[in-house]
């Protein structure tokens, strides 16, 4: 029980933020209206993805330093879990875009760069599967991962700000926090972010344990 407290906390926070996010009041804004509730789901998915990709970079560096198969497994499973949340971020964003911008995909800079970011990590998985020799695969994929992470950061947080964008917080369009994330939303939004990050980390640990057993069996 003591070792599982963070799992329980993550589950409680996700359940709380889901129920409260659907029932508690939100600011009534033009165009957004009730769709602003998607903020409790869309943004936490990206936060969870970024945390998981950060974990993968950490273990990729350790893999290069110590040439340990365990670190390589941790890096790849963190990316596998991160991609799940990245795809959920794209899906929830597309649904939100449909009801606010009129179509699922409007080729907004933020949407395009987010999709490219996910493709970077799909390319990582393709690269791994293309190399048979374990040590060579671990080394090359670790190097790729270390360079992919800053590219992902630039694609998500730098380039969209340099162009005109409908997405809040980019291209001169103010972010939610600057004008309408009131106290009612903060008490749901912040727990949602923490909850989904913990759930994402939990998924990563489960995937790592499964892969470790498979690796030992083989």
C-alpha positions in Angstrom: 0.0 0.0 0.0 2.8 2.4 0.9 4.5 1.9 -2.5 1.2 2.3 -4.4 0.1 5.6 -2.9 0.9 7.6 -6.0 -1.2 5.1 -8.1 -4.1 5.6 -5.8 -3.6 9.4 -5.9 -3.5 9.4 -9.7 -6.7 7.4 -10.0 -8.5 9.6 -7.5 -7.3 12.8 -9.3 -8.4 11.5 -12.7 -11.8 10.4 -11.4 -12.3 13.7 -9.5 -11.2 15.9 -12.5 -13.4 13.9 -14.8 -16.5 14.3 -12.7 -15.8 17.8 -11.6 -14.8 18.8 -15.1 -18.2 17.7 -16.4 -20.4 19.1 -13.6 -18.7 22.3 -12.2 -19.3 25.6 -13.8 -17.0 27.1 -16.4 -16.6 30.7 -17.9 -19.1 31.3 -20.7 -17.0 32.5 -23.6 -17.9 33.2 -27.2 -17.3 30.3 -29.6 -15.9 28.0 -26.9 -19.0 27.8 -24.7 -19.1 24.4 -23.0 -16.3 23.0 -25.1 -13.8 24.7 -22.7 -14.3 21.7 -20.5 -12.0 19.8 -22.9 -9.2 21.8 -21.4 -9.3 19.2 -18.5 -8.5 16.4 -20.9 -6.7 17.8 -23.9 -3.9 19.7 -22.2 -3.1 17.1 -19.4 -2.6 14.5 -22.2 0.3 16.6 -23.6 1.7 17.2 -20.2 1.8 13.5 -19.5 3.4 12.9 -22.9 6.1 15.4 -22.3 6.9 13.9 -18.8 7.1 10.4 -20.3 9.4 11.6 -23.2 11.6 13.4 -20.6 11.9 10.1 -18.7 12.8 8.3 -21.9 15.6 10.9 -22.6 17.0 10.4 -19.1 17.2 6.7 -19.6 18.6 7.0 -23.1 21.5 9.1 -21.7 22.0 6.5 -18.9 21.9 3.7 -21.6 24.8 5.4 -23.5 26.7 6.0 -20.3 26.4 2.5 -18.8 25.4 0.2 -21.7 22.7 -1.4 -19.7 19.7 -3.2 -21.4 17.4 -2.2 -18.5 17.9 1.5 -19.3 17.2 0.9 -23.0 14.0 -0.9 -22.1 12.9 1.9 -19.8 13.6 4.5 -22.5 11.6 2.7 -25.2 8.6 1.9 -22.9 8.5 5.5 -21.8 8.2 6.5 -25.4 5.5 3.8 -26.1 3.5 5.2 -23.2 4.2 8.8 -24.2 3.0 8.1 -27.8 -0.4 6.9 -26.4 -0.9 10.2 -24.6 0.3 12.1 -27.7 -2.3 10.4 -29.8 -4.9 11.1 -27.2 -3.8 14.8 -27.2 -4.2 14.9 -31.0 -7.6 13.3 -30.9 -9.0 15.5 -28.1 -7.6 18.5 -29.9 -9.2 17.5 -33.2 -12.6 17.0 -31.5 -12.3 20.4 -29.8 -11.3 22.0 -33.1 -14.4 20.6 -34.8 -16.7 22.4 -32.4 -14.7 25.7 -32.2 -13.0 26.1 -35.6 -15.5 24.1 -37.7 -13.3 21.1 -38.8 -11.3 18.4 -37.1 -8.1 19.4 -38.9 -7.6 22.9 -40.2 -3.9 22.7 -40.7 -3.3 25.2 -38.0 0.5 25.5 -37.2 0.0 24.0 -33.7 -1.9 21.0 -35.1 0.7 20.4 -37.8 3.7 20.7 -35.6 2.1 18.5 -32.9 1.5 15.8 -35.5 5.1 16.1 -36.7 6.3 15.7 -33.1 4.4 12.4 -32.8 5.8 11.2 -36.1 9.3 11.9 -34.8 8.7 9.2 -32.1 7.0 6.8 -34.5 10.2 7.1 -36.5 12.1 6.2 -33.4 10.1 2.9 -33.1 10.6 2.2 -36.8 14.4 2.8 -36.4 14.5 0.3 -33.5 12.7 -2.4 -35.4 15.1 -2.0 -38.4 18.1 -2.9 -36.3 18.6 -6.5 -35.2 21.8 -6.3 -33.1 20.7 -5.3 -29.6 23.7 -3.2 -28.5 23.8 -1.3 -31.8 20.0 -0.8 -31.7 20.2 0.5 -28.1 23.0 3.0 -28.9 21.6 4.3 -32.2 18.0 4.7 -30.8 19.4 6.4 -27.7 21.3 9.0 -29.8 18.2 9.5 -31.9 16.0 10.0 -28.8 18.4 12.6 -27.3 18.1 14.7 -30.5 14.4 14.1 -31.0 13.4 15.5 -27.6 14.7 19.1 -28.2 13.2 19.0 -31.7 9.8 18.0 -30.1 10.1 21.0 -27.7 10.8 23.4 -30.6 8.0 22.0 -32.6 5.4 22.3 -29.8 6.5 25.4 -28.0 8.6 27.6 -30.3 7.7 27.4 -33.9 3.9 27.8 -33.4 4.5 31.1 -31.5 6.2 32.5 -34.6 3.2 32.1 -36.8 -0.4 33.2 -36.9 -2.5 30.6 -35.1 -6.0 30.0 -33.8 -4.6 27.9 -31.0 -4.6 29.7 -27.6 -1.1 30.7 -26.5 0.3 30.8 -30.0 0.7 33.4 -32.8 -0.4 36.3 -30.6 -3.5 34.5 -29.5 -3.6 34.7 -25.7 -3.5 31.5 -23.7 -6.4 30.5 -21.4 -4.4 31.3 -18.2 -4.0 34.9 -19.2 -7.7 35.8 -19.4 -10.2 33.2 -18.5 -8.8 30.3 -16.4 -10.7 31.3 -13.3 -10.6 29.6 -9.8 -13.4 27.2 -10.7 -11.3 25.8 -13.5 -8.0 25.8 -11.7 -9.3 23.5 -9.0 -10.0 20.9 -11.7 -7.3 21.7 -14.2 -4.2 21.3 -12.0 -5.4 18.0 -10.4 -6.2 16.7 -13.9 -2.7 17.4 -15.0 -1.1 15.7 -12.0 -3.5 12.8 -12.2 -3.0 12.0 -15.9 0.8 12.4 -15.4 0.7 9.8 -12.6 -1.5 7.5 -14.7 0.9 7.8 -17.6 3.8 6.9 -15.4 1.8 3.9 -14.1 1.2 2.7 -17.6 4.9 3.1 -18.3 5.9 1.0 -15.3 3.4 -1.7 -16.3 4.8 -1.8 -19.8 8.4 -1.9 -18.5 7.6 -4.8 -16.2 6.0 -6.8 -19.0 8.9 -6.1 -21.4 11.4 -7.1 -18.7 9.7 -10.4 -18.2 9.7 -11.0 -21.9 13.4 -10.0 -22.2 14.4 -12.4 -19.4 12.4 -15.2 -21.0 14.0 -14.7 -24.3 
